[in-house]
Every structure is written in structure tokens, then in C-alpha cells.
Amino acid sequence: MKMNKYNMSNLPLYEILFKETKNEDLTTKEKDEFMKIIKNIDQKGFEISYALIRIFQLENSEDKSTFKIPYGGKFVKDDLNFNLNDLPLQLKQILYKFLVLHIKTMKEEISSSSDDEDA
């Protein structure tokens, strides 16, 4: 793992997820789950996902350009889209782990707020 001027510690979540993942592809089951989760993620989840993609690019790619969208990402209407197959293997793992954690947090927040309304 190389450290440079972009230092991963600027986003501790990235550092944790990076250490917990390997440079291997997602299983078919994980890819299916990834696609289901991404459809239900909130704006905060999308923003953090993009931050994880950008940090991974800056830490692990020769292309350090901050002017273009990494890994073939494209704007479609007002959304930024990436093809899962175009992402590096470890980045797929990082994003998958984040999405699973984030959707769980979203569900807990919804459950907690509905419990508060019932009280």
C-alpha cells in the first residue's frame, strides 16, 4: 500500500475498508446484491461512494487527474454512473462493503425514527 500526498487518513472509512478487502472480484451473489442495494441508496451514500472511488483512484492509479471522472464514469442526466465491470477488483470490494454497511445504517435510522413517532 503506497501513501502519497492524498493520504488515506483524510477518510478513515476508506482506510478501514481498504484493509478489510482483497484484490479479488465479487462473487455473482455479491454483484447481484450490490446492484439491488445501489438502487436504494440515499444521496449521502452516493457521495461517499464517489469519494471512495476517487480516493482509490488517487492512491492506486497512475492517472492522478482530478479533472476527469475515473474508471469510465459518465454523467447520465443528473446522475454519475459507473459500470461495475470497469472498476478495479479491490475497489468493487470496498464499495460493496460500504454499501452493505450504509444500507443497514439507513434501515436502522428509518426504524429508529418510526419508533420515535410511535412514542
C-alpha positions as CSV (number, residue, x, y, z in Angstrom):
1,M,0.0,0.0,0.0
2,K,1.5,3.3,-1.0
3,M,0.9,6.6,0.7
4,N,1.2,9.8,-1.1
5,K,0.1,13.4,-0.8
6,Y,-3.6,12.3,-0.9
7,N,-3.1,10.3,2.4
8,M,-5.9,7.9,3.0
9,S,-6.3,9.1,6.6
10,N,-8.3,12.0,5.1
11,L,-11.2,9.5,5.0
12,P,-10.7,6.9,7.7
13,L,-13.6,4.8,6.3
14,Y,-11.5,4.3,3.1
15,E,-8.5,3.1,5.2
16,I,-10.6,0.6,7.1
17,L,-12.4,-0.8,4.1
18,F,-9.1,-1.0,2.1
19,K,-7.5,-3.0,4.9
20,E,-10.6,-5.3,5.1
21,T,-10.6,-6.2,1.3
22,K,-8.6,-8.1,-1.2
23,N,-7.8,-7.6,-4.8
24,E,-10.4,-10.2,-6.0
25,D,-13.7,-9.9,-7.8
26,L,-17.1,-10.0,-6.2
27,T,-19.0,-13.3,-6.3
28,T,-22.1,-13.4,-8.6
29,K,-24.2,-13.2,-5.4
30,E,-22.3,-10.1,-4.2
31,K,-22.7,-8.5,-7.6
32,D,-26.4,-9.1,-7.5
33,E,-26.7,-7.7,-4.0
34,F,-24.6,-4.7,-5.0
35,M,-27.0,-3.9,-7.8
36,K,-30.0,-4.2,-5.6
37,I,-28.5,-2.0,-2.8
38,I,-27.3,0.7,-5.2
39,K,-30.8,1.3,-6.4
40,N,-32.0,2.1,-2.8
41,I,-29.0,4.2,-1.6
42,D,-29.5,7.7,-0.4
43,Q,-27.7,10.9,-1.6
44,K,-25.2,10.6,1.2
45,G,-24.4,7.1,0.2
46,F,-23.8,8.1,-3.4
47,E,-21.5,11.0,-2.3
48,I,-19.4,8.7,0.0
49,S,-19.3,6.1,-2.7
50,Y,-17.8,8.6,-5.2
51,A,-15.3,9.8,-2.5
52,L,-14.2,6.2,-2.1
53,I,-13.8,5.8,-5.9
54,R,-11.8,9.0,-6.1
55,I,-9.5,8.2,-3.2
56,F,-8.9,4.7,-4.6
57,Q,-8.0,6.2,-8.0
58,L,-5.6,8.8,-6.4
59,E,-4.0,6.1,-4.2
60,N,-3.7,3.3,-6.8
61,S,-3.7,4.7,-10.3
62,E,-1.1,6.3,-12.4
63,D,-3.8,8.7,-13.6
64,K,-4.0,11.4,-10.9
65,S,-6.2,13.7,-12.9
66,T,-8.9,15.3,-10.8
67,F,-10.5,16.8,-13.9
68,K,-12.0,13.7,-15.4
69,I,-14.3,11.1,-13.9
70,P,-12.2,7.9,-13.1
71,Y,-12.9,4.4,-14.4
72,G,-15.1,5.4,-17.3
73,G,-17.8,7.0,-15.2
74,K,-20.3,9.1,-17.1
75,F,-23.0,11.6,-16.3
76,V,-26.4,10.4,-17.3
77,K,-28.9,13.2,-16.7
78,D,-28.0,14.4,-13.2
79,D,-26.5,11.1,-12.1
80,L,-22.9,9.9,-12.2
81,N,-22.9,6.3,-13.4
82,F,-20.1,3.7,-13.3
83,N,-20.1,0.2,-14.9
84,L,-19.3,-2.2,-12.1
85,N,-17.2,-4.3,-14.6
86,D,-15.0,-1.3,-15.3
87,L,-13.9,-0.9,-11.7
88,P,-10.7,-2.4,-10.2
89,L,-11.4,-5.6,-8.3
90,Q,-10.4,-4.2,-4.8
91,L,-12.5,-1.1,-5.4
92,K,-15.5,-3.3,-6.1
93,Q,-14.9,-5.0,-2.7
94,I,-14.5,-1.6,-1.0
95,L,-17.8,-0.3,-2.5
96,Y,-19.7,-3.5,-1.7
97,K,-18.6,-3.5,1.9
98,F,-19.5,0.2,2.2
99,L,-22.9,-0.2,0.6
100,V,-23.9,-3.2,2.8
101,L,-23.0,-1.1,5.9
102,H,-24.7,2.0,4.6
103,I,-28.0,0.4,3.7
104,K,-28.0,-1.3,7.1
105,T,-27.5,2.2,8.7
106,M,-30.2,3.7,6.6
107,K,-32.7,0.9,7.7
108,E,-31.7,1.4,11.3
109,E,-32.3,5.2,11.0
110,I,-35.7,4.6,9.4
111,S,-36.7,2.1,12.1
112,S,-35.5,4.4,14.9
113,S,-37.4,7.4,13.5
114,S,-40.6,5.4,13.2
115,D,-40.1,4.2,16.8
116,D,-39.8,7.8,17.9
117,E,-43.0,8.7,16.1
118,D,-44.8,5.9,17.8
119,A,-43.7,7.1,21.3
